[in-house]
Amino acid sequence: MEVVTGNDRESLLKNSVNVERSTGDYRVYRRRWYILAVLCVLNLGNATIWLSFAPIADQTAEFYNVSLTTVNWLSLVYMIASIPLGLLATWLLDTLGLRAGIILASSLNLIGPVLRVVSAIPMDMSDSVRFPLLLIGQTIAAIAQPFIIESPAKVAAVWFAQNERATANMIGSMSNPLGLLLANVLSPALITTDKHTATDFIVLLSVYCALPLVGLLMSLFGVCSSEPPTPPTASAAAESESFFQGLKKLARNGQYWVLCVVFGSGLGLFSTLTTILEQVLCPRGYDDSISGLCAALMIICGVVGAGVAGVFVDKTKMFQEVVKVSYAMAGIGFVVLAVLTRYRNLDAVMVVAAGIFGFFGFALYPISLELAVEVSYPVAEATSAGLLVVSGQIQGIILVFLAQALAQPLSAADAPYANCGTNGDIIPQDNTVTMLVFAGISCIAGVVQIIFLHPEYKRLKAEREEAEANKAPTYNGVTI
């Protein structure tokens, strides 16, 4: 006879209290929402760090005495760091577990912004030192990003039930664009044409330390394990492929590569657009408030679109249909936006077009990550979802450099209307060709995925087969 000790009894009692519901051998725990909340805070804070300077590129260039191209590196470093570190993050999350990845990411996520504050403090420090220190802080935060943005798919698979995974992935993933939204609102509010002294920058950069601090405390004192005591689904209970074995399987998976390339182009286009949007609009006479509003509405509508898509897919499992429709509509939206950026005094129309593009474009993000897990099962979730993000960052880097190469001198007719910079040191450029080329890329990617993407839902199939196998045998409708 097995003896239950006091400690065992206490552990069983805690687990039973924490269980929200159970089905057969599988259980979901209330604690899953706390783990998801930690990821949301980390993702939100890391995104605000990423895009702190894009809405105020002119003022940042003047404060640190650098060019606009140099300021773009503050965003570009996020994309560059994610390529080698994206692979490291997938290995660490799949090998050492979620807890190790979350605590490492939350620590780096605070160290980076603290160094950024130091770079703005008035000291006996030359401009040749101040900006590199800012870039180092930005790079440290960028190192944390792959661990953070690759975790939602892992958390959804390990902690959530089958009918909650897309929604959980959506919540965890969409906290990133909400952080971009927050940066687009805070930065122009705290740093303006008439207000961009050292004190103003110190206040701004200190504000961006708040969320990383909260995220670190929540991680250290609340994330106690990488997975629940009892798995929520059959796929969560199954053993995933090893990291390198998973890479080999992905290399031979044609449908995964179609999704990887197409998703990467969409993510790269969005990352590049958020980086250069202010530089695209200011030569046409739009001030920072309009570019910030466009970015904000693009993100707000995008979060709504992602929420609708996540709930819909959880109920219907129509991953393919949602991805195809969303990409087609997002491509059309980008074309409209690209055409509108050629004209002046279209504030309201520009904002509406940005919102439409965001609604369909962001719906792609969490659903594509979930679809990647489906088509690549039993490859580990962080590996399959993480490589999609790496693809997006690689293409984002290429597109940022392409944008700089395609930028043209502003015509004499447009020059008087330009609303860039504060003291004449910033030379605005015409990004018409850039936006039209990007619109073409979005259309090509949309056509490719509509024609060639025909995924098999391997994870759902495995879970159905396991459920059928575990059914009790019956005879004439009576359970034997």
KAGI-V730840 format. One record per residue. N is the residue number from 1. RES is the residue in one small letter. PSI is psi as a letter, one per 40 degrees, with the letter a starting at -180 (* if undefined). NEAR is the number of other ideal C-beta (glycine too) atoms within 8 Angstrom. D_FIRST is the distance of its C-alpha to the first C-alpha in Angstrom with 1 decimal. Layout:
[[N & RES & PSI & NEAR & D_FIRST] [N & RES & PSI & NEAR & D_FIRST]]
This chain:
[[1 & m & h & 2 & 0.0] [2 & e & h & 3 & 3.8] [3 & v & h & 4 & 6.4] [4 & v & h & 6 & 9.6] [5 & t & i & 6 & 12.6] [6 & g & d & 5 & 16.1] [7 & n & d & 6 & 17.6] [8 & d & d & 8 & 15.0] [9 & r & d & 9 & 15.6] [10 & e & d & 8 & 19.3] [11 & s & d & 8 & 19.4] [12 & l & d & 9 & 17.8] [13 & l & d & 8 & 20.3] [14 & k & d & 8 & 23.2] [15 & n & d & 10 & 22.5] [16 & s & d & 7 & 22.4] [17 & v & d & 6 & 25.6] [18 & n & e & 9 & 27.3] [19 & v & h & 11 & 26.6] [20 & e & d & 7 & 29.8] [21 & r & i & 6 & 28.8] [22 & s & i & 8 & 26.5] [23 & t & h & 5 & 27.2] [24 & g & b & 5 & 24.5] [25 & d & e & 4 & 23.0] [26 & y & i & 14 & 25.7] [27 & r & i & 13 & 26.5] [28 & v & i & 14 & 29.5] [29 & y & i & 11 & 29.4] [30 & r & d & 8 & 32.2] [31 & r & e & 9 & 32.5] [32 & r & d & 14 & 34.2] [33 & w & d & 7 & 37.4] [34 & y & d & 9 & 37.5] [35 & i & d & 12 & 37.2] [36 & l & d & 14 & 40.0] [37 & a & d & 9 & 42.0] [38 & v & d & 14 & 41.9] [39 & l & d & 15 & 43.3] [40 & c & d & 11 & 46.0] [41 & v & d & 13 & 47.1] [42 & l & d & 17 & 47.3] [43 & n & d & 16 & 49.0] [44 & l & d & 14 & 51.4] [45 & g & d & 16 & 52.4] [46 & n & d & 18 & 52.8] [47 & a & d & 16 & 55.0] [48 & t & d & 15 & 57.3] [49 & i & d & 15 & 57.8] [50 & w & d & 14 & 58.6] [51 & l & f & 16 & 61.4] [52 & s & d & 13 & 62.6] [53 & f & e & 11 & 66.1] [54 & a & d & 16 & 66.8] [55 & p & e & 14 & 68.2] [56 & i & f & 13 & 70.3] [57 & a & d & 13 & 71.3] [58 & d & d & 14 & 74.9] [59 & q & d & 12 & 74.3] [60 & t & d & 12 & 71.7] [61 & a & d & 16 & 74.2] [62 & e & d & 13 & 76.8] [63 & f & d & 10 & 74.6] [64 & y & e & 11 & 73.3] [65 & n & f & 7 & 76.7] [66 & v & i & 8 & 75.4] [67 & s & i & 6 & 76.1] [68 & l & d & 10 & 74.3] [69 & t & d & 7 & 73.1] [70 & t & d & 9 & 71.5] [71 & v & d & 13 & 69.8] [72 & n & d & 13 & 68.3] [73 & w & d & 9 & 66.4] [74 & l & d & 13 & 64.3] [75 & s & d & 15 & 62.8] [76 & l & d & 11 & 63.2] [77 & v & d & 12 & 61.1] [78 & y & d & 13 & 58.0] [79 & m & d & 14 & 58.6] [80 & i & d & 10 & 59.4] [81 & a & d & 13 & 56.3] [82 & s & e & 13 & 54.0] [83 & i & c & 12 & 55.0] [84 & p & d & 6 & 53.6] [85 & l & d & 10 & 51.0] [86 & g & d & 15 & 49.9] [87 & l & d & 11 & 48.6] [88 & l & d & 9 & 47.0] [89 & a & d & 14 & 45.3] [90 & t & d & 16 & 43.9] [91 & w & d & 10 & 42.4] [92 & l & d & 12 & 41.0] [93 & l & d & 17 & 39.4] [94 & d & d & 13 & 37.9] [95 & t & d & 7 & 36.8] [96 & l & e & 6 & 36.0] [97 & g & i & 9 & 35.1] [98 & l & d & 14 & 36.6] [99 & r & d & 10 & 36.0] [100 & a & d & 10 & 38.0] [101 & g & d & 14 & 40.8] [102 & i & d & 15 & 41.0] [103 & i & d & 11 & 41.2] [104 & l & d & 11 & 43.8] [105 & a & d & 15 & 45.8] [106 & s & d & 16 & 45.8] [107 & s & d & 10 & 47.1] [108 & l & d & 12 & 49.9] [109 & n & e & 18 & 50.7] [110 & l & d & 13 & 51.7] [111 & i & d & 10 & 53.4] [112 & g & d & 18 & 55.8] [113 & p & d & 15 & 57.3] [114 & v & d & 10 & 57.7] [115 & l & d & 13 & 60.0] [116 & r & d & 15 & 61.9] [117 & v & d & 12 & 62.7] [118 & v & d & 9 & 64.0] [119 & s & d & 12 & 66.3] [120 & a & e & 12 & 68.1] [121 & i & h & 8 & 68.6] [122 & p & h & 3 & 72.4] [123 & m & i & 4 & 72.5] [124 & d & g & 2 & 74.8] [125 & m & h & 6 & 73.3] [126 & s & i & 5 & 75.3] [127 & d & d & 8 & 74.7] [128 & s & e & 6 & 73.9] [129 & v & d & 8 & 70.8] [130 & r & d & 12 & 69.8] [131 & f & d & 13 & 69.2] [132 & p & d & 8 & 67.3] [133 & l & d & 12 & 65.0] [134 & l & d & 14 & 64.5] [135 & l & d & 11 & 63.7] [136 & i & d & 9 & 61.2] [137 & g & d & 16 & 59.3] [138 & q & d & 14 & 59.5] [139 & t & d & 11 & 58.2] [140 & i & d & 12 & 55.1] [141 & a & d & 17 & 54.2] [142 & a & d & 14 & 54.9] [143 & i & d & 11 & 52.4] [144 & a & d & 17 & 49.7] [145 & q & d & 14 & 50.7] [146 & p & d & 17 & 49.1] [147 & f & d & 13 & 45.6] [148 & i & d & 14 & 46.1] [149 & i & e & 11 & 47.7] [150 & e & e & 16 & 45.4] [151 & s & d & 16 & 42.2] [152 & p & d & 18 & 42.5] [153 & a & d & 16 & 41.9] [154 & k & d & 15 & 38.8] [155 & v & d & 16 & 37.5] [156 & a & d & 16 & 38.3] [157 & a & d & 12 & 36.4] [158 & v & d & 14 & 33.2] [159 & w & e & 16 & 32.9] [160 & f & i & 12 & 34.7] [161 & a & i & 9 & 34.3] [162 & q & d & 8 & 36.6] [163 & n & e & 6 & 39.0] [164 & e & e & 11 & 39.3] [165 & r & d & 13 & 39.9] [166 & a & d & 15 & 43.7] [167 & t & d & 10 & 44.0] [168 & a & d & 15 & 41.8] [169 & n & d & 15 & 43.8] [170 & m & d & 14 & 47.0] [171 & i & d & 12 & 46.1] [172 & g & d & 16 & 45.2] [173 & s & d & 14 & 48.2] [174 & m & e & 15 & 50.8] [175 & s & d & 14 & 50.3] [176 & n & d & 13 & 52.3] [177 & p & d & 13 & 55.5] [178 & l & d & 12 & 55.1] [179 & g & d & 17 & 55.4] [180 & l & d & 15 & 58.5] [181 & l & d & 12 & 59.8] [182 & l & d & 11 & 59.3] [183 & a & d & 16 & 61.2] [184 & n & d & 15 & 64.0] [185 & v & d & 10 & 64.3] [186 & l & d & 12 & 63.9] [187 & s & d & 16 & 65.9] [188 & p & d & 13 & 69.2] [189 & a & d & 6 & 68.7] [190 & l & d & 11 & 68.5] [191 & i & h & 12 & 70.9] [192 & t & i & 10 & 74.1] [193 & t & d & 7 & 77.6] [194 & d & e & 5 & 78.9] [195 & k & g & 8 & 75.7] [196 & h & f & 13 & 74.2] [197 & t & i & 6 & 74.7] [198 & a & d & 9 & 72.3] [199 & t & d & 6 & 70.9] [200 & d & d & 11 & 70.2] [201 & f & d & 12 & 68.3] [202 & i & d & 11 & 66.3] [203 & v & d & 9 & 65.3] [204 & l & d & 13 & 64.4] [205 & l & d & 14 & 62.3] [206 & s & d & 9 & 60.6] [207 & v & d & 9 & 59.6] [208 & y & e & 16 & 57.9] [209 & c & e & 12 & 55.7] [210 & a & d & 9 & 54.0] [211 & l & d & 12 & 51.6] [212 & p & d & 18 & 50.5] [213 & l & d & 9 & 49.7] [214 & v & d & 10 & 47.6] [215 & g & d & 15 & 45.8] [216 & l & d & 12 & 45.0] [217 & l & d & 8 & 43.5] [218 & m & d & 13 & 41.4] [219 & s & d & 13 & 40.1] [220 & l & d & 9 & 39.3] [221 & f & e & 5 & 37.5] [222 & g & d & 8 & 36.1] [223 & v & g & 12 & 35.1] [224 & c & e & 4 & 31.8] [225 & s & i & 6 & 30.5] [226 & s & d & 7 & 32.1] [227 & e & i & 9 & 29.9] [228 & p & i & 13 & 27.4] [229 & p & d & 5 & 23.6] [230 & t & h & 9 & 23.8] [231 & p & i & 11 & 27.0] [232 & p & d & 14 & 29.4] [233 & t & i & 10 & 30.6] [234 & a & d & 11 & 30.2] [235 & s & d & 11 & 33.0] [236 & a & d & 12 & 31.4] [237 & a & d & 8 & 28.2] [238 & a & i & 8 & 30.3] [239 & e & h & 3 & 31.3] [240 & s & i & 10 & 35.0] [241 & e & i & 10 & 37.6] [242 & s & i & 6 & 38.4] [243 & f & d & 12 & 41.4] [244 & f & d & 6 & 44.0] [245 & q & d & 8 & 42.7] [246 & g & d & 16 & 43.0] [247 & l & d & 9 & 46.6] [248 & k & d & 8 & 47.5] [249 & k & d & 11 & 46.2] [250 & l & d & 13 & 48.1] [251 & a & d & 6 & 51.3] [252 & r & e & 6 & 51.2] [253 & n & g & 10 & 50.5] [254 & g & d & 6 & 54.0] [255 & q & d & 11 & 52.9] [256 & y & d & 12 & 51.1] [257 & w & d & 8 & 54.4] [258 & v & d & 12 & 56.4] [259 & l & d & 17 & 54.2] [260 & c & d & 12 & 54.1] [261 & v & d & 11 & 57.9] [262 & v & d & 14 & 58.7] [263 & f & d & 14 & 56.2] [264 & g & d & 13 & 57.4] [265 & s & d & 13 & 61.0] [266 & g & d & 15 & 60.1] [267 & l & d & 16 & 58.2] [268 & g & d & 16 & 60.9] [269 & l & d & 15 & 63.6] [270 & f & d & 9 & 61.9] [271 & s & d & 15 & 61.3] [272 & t & d & 13 & 65.0] [273 & l & d & 9 & 66.3] [274 & t & d & 12 & 64.6] [275 & t & d & 12 & 66.0] [276 & i & e & 14 & 69.6] [277 & l & d & 12 & 69.9] [278 & e & d & 14 & 71.9] [279 & q & d & 13 & 74.2] [280 & v & d & 12 & 74.7] [281 & l & d & 13 & 75.8] [282 & c & d & 16 & 77.7] [283 & p & e & 16 & 80.7] [284 & r & e & 12 & 81.2] [285 & g & e & 10 & 81.6] [286 & y & h & 11 & 78.1] [287 & d & i & 8 & 76.9] [288 & d & d & 13 & 73.4] [289 & s & d & 7 & 72.4] [290 & i & d & 12 & 72.9] [291 & s & d & 15 & 71.0] [292 & g & d & 14 & 68.2] [293 & l & d & 9 & 68.3] [294 & c & d & 13 & 68.2] [295 & a & d & 15 & 65.1] [296 & a & d & 11 & 63.5] [297 & l & d & 13 & 64.1] [298 & m & d & 13 & 63.0] [299 & i & d & 15 & 59.6] [300 & i & d & 11 & 59.3] [301 & c & d & 13 & 60.1] [302 & g & d & 15 & 57.9] [303 & v & d & 12 & 54.8] [304 & v & d & 9 & 55.6] [305 & g & d & 15 & 56.0] [306 & a & d & 16 & 52.8] [307 & g & d & 10 & 51.0] [308 & v & d & 9 & 52.5] [309 & a & d & 15 & 51.7] [310 & g & d & 15 & 48.1] [311 & v & d & 10 & 47.3] [312 & f & d & 10 & 49.3] [313 & v & d & 14 & 47.6] [314 & d & d & 12 & 44.1] [315 & k & d & 7 & 45.1] [316 & t & d & 6 & 47.2] [317 & k & f & 8 & 46.1] [318 & m & g & 8 & 49.8] [319 & f & d & 13 & 49.7] [320 & q & d & 10 & 52.7] [321 & e & d & 7 & 55.0] [322 & v & d & 13 & 54.4] [323 & v & d & 15 & 55.0] [324 & k & d & 11 & 58.2] [325 & v & d & 9 & 59.7] [326 & s & d & 15 & 59.0] [327 & y & d & 16 & 60.5] [328 & a & d & 10 & 63.6] [329 & m & d & 10 & 64.2] [330 & a & d & 15 & 63.5] [331 & g & d & 13 & 66.0] [332 & i & d & 8 & 68.6] [333 & g & d & 14 & 68.0] [334 & f & d & 14 & 68.5] [335 & v & d & 11 & 71.8] [336 & v & d & 11 & 73.0] [337 & l & d & 14 & 72.0] [338 & a & d & 12 & 73.7] [339 & v & d & 8 & 76.9] [340 & l & d & 11 & 76.9] [341 & t & e & 13 & 76.7] [342 & r & e & 8 & 80.2] [343 & y & i & 7 & 81.7] [344 & r & i & 7 & 82.4] [345 & n & f & 5 & 81.9] [346 & l & f & 8 & 79.1] [347 & d & d & 8 & 76.6] [348 & a & d & 6 & 75.1] [349 & v & d & 8 & 75.0] [350 & m & d & 15 & 73.5] [351 & v & d & 12 & 70.7] [352 & v & d & 9 & 69.9] [353 & a & d & 12 & 69.9] [354 & a & d & 13 & 67.4] [355 & g & d & 12 & 65.2] [356 & i & d & 12 & 65.3] [357 & f & d & 14 & 64.6] [358 & g & d & 15 & 61.6] [359 & f & d & 13 & 60.1] [360 & f & d & 15 & 59.8] [361 & g & d & 16 & 59.5] [362 & f & d & 15 & 56.4] [363 & a & d & 14 & 54.7] [364 & l & d & 13 & 54.5] [365 & y & c & 12 & 52.5] [366 & p & d & 15 & 48.9] [367 & i & d & 18 & 49.2] [368 & s & d & 12 & 50.5] [369 & l & d & 14 & 47.5] [370 & e & d & 15 & 45.1] [371 & l & d & 13 & 47.2] [372 & a & d & 17 & 47.0] [373 & v & d & 14 & 43.2] [374 & e & d & 14 & 43.5] [375 & v & e & 15 & 46.1] [376 & s & e & 14 & 44.4] [377 & y & h & 10 & 40.7] [378 & p & f & 11 & 38.5] [379 & v & i & 12 & 40.6] [380 & a & i & 14 & 39.0] [381 & e & d & 14 & 40.4] [382 & a & d & 14 & 42.0] [383 & t & d & 17 & 43.9] [384 & s & d & 17 & 45.3] [385 & a & d & 15 & 46.2] [386 & g & d & 15 & 47.3] [387 & l & d & 14 & 49.8] [388 & l & d & 16 & 51.4] [389 & v & d & 14 & 52.0] [390 & v & d & 13 & 53.4] [391 & s & d & 13 & 55.8] [392 & g & d & 15 & 57.0] [393 & q & d & 17 & 57.7] [394 & i & d & 12 & 59.6] [395 & q & d & 13 & 61.7] [396 & g & d & 14 & 62.2] [397 & i & d & 13 & 63.6] [398 & i & d & 9 & 66.0] [399 & l & d & 14 & 67.1] [400 & v & d & 16 & 67.8] [401 & f & d & 8 & 70.0] [402 & l & d & 10 & 71.6] [403 & a & d & 13 & 72.3] [404 & q & d & 9 & 74.1] [405 & a & d & 6 & 76.1] [406 & l & e & 10 & 77.2] [407 & a & h & 10 & 78.2] [408 & q & i & 9 & 82.0] [409 & p & i & 5 & 84.6] [410 & l & h & 10 & 85.2] [411 & s & i & 7 & 88.4] [412 & a & d & 4 & 91.3] [413 & a & d & 5 & 91.0] [414 & d & d & 11 & 87.3] [415 & a & d & 9 & 87.7] [416 & p & d & 5 & 89.2] [417 & y & e & 9 & 86.2] [418 & a & h & 12 & 83.5] [419 & n & f & 8 & 81.3] [420 & c & h & 9 & 79.5] [421 & g & i & 10 & 79.4] [422 & t & e & 9 & 81.0] [423 & n & e & 5 & 83.8] [424 & g & e & 4 & 85.0] [425 & d & d & 6 & 83.1] [426 & i & h & 11 & 80.7] [427 & i & h & 3 & 82.4] [428 & p & i & 12 & 81.0] [429 & q & i & 10 & 80.6] [430 & d & h & 12 & 80.7] [431 & n & f & 15 & 77.3] [432 & t & d & 9 & 78.6] [433 & v & d & 10 & 78.2] [434 & t & d & 13 & 74.7] [435 & m & d & 13 & 73.5] [436 & l & d & 9 & 75.1] [437 & v & d & 10 & 73.6] [438 & f & d & 15 & 70.1] [439 & a & d & 14 & 70.7] [440 & g & d & 8 & 71.5] [441 & i & d & 11 & 68.3] [442 & s & d & 15 & 66.2] [443 & c & d & 10 & 68.0] [444 & i & d & 8 & 67.5] [445 & a & d & 14 & 63.8] [446 & g & d & 13 & 63.5] [447 & v & d & 8 & 65.3] [448 & v & d & 12 & 63.2] [449 & q & d & 14 & 59.9] [450 & i & d & 10 & 61.3] [451 & i & d & 6 & 62.4] [452 & f & e & 7 & 59.8] [453 & l & h & 14 & 56.5] [454 & h & g & 5 & 54.5] [455 & p & i & 11 & 50.8] [456 & e & h & 7 & 47.8] [457 & y & g & 10 & 44.8] [458 & k & d & 11 & 42.2] [459 & r & d & 11 & 39.3] [460 & l & d & 10 & 39.7] [461 & k & d & 9 & 40.0] [462 & a & d & 13 & 36.8] [463 & e & d & 12 & 34.9] [464 & r & d & 8 & 36.5] [465 & e & d & 8 & 35.6] [466 & e & d & 9 & 32.0] [467 & a & d & 9 & 31.9] [468 & e & d & 7 & 33.6] [469 & a & d & 6 & 31.2] [470 & n & e & 6 & 28.1] [471 & k & h & 6 & 29.8] [472 & a & h & 5 & 28.3] [473 & p & i & 6 & 30.7] [474 & t & i & 8 & 33.0] [475 & y & h & 6 & 35.3] [476 & n & f & 4 & 38.4] [477 & g & e & 4 & 36.9] [478 & v & h & 6 & 33.6] [479 & t & h & 5 & 30.3] [480 & i & * & 6 & 28.7]]
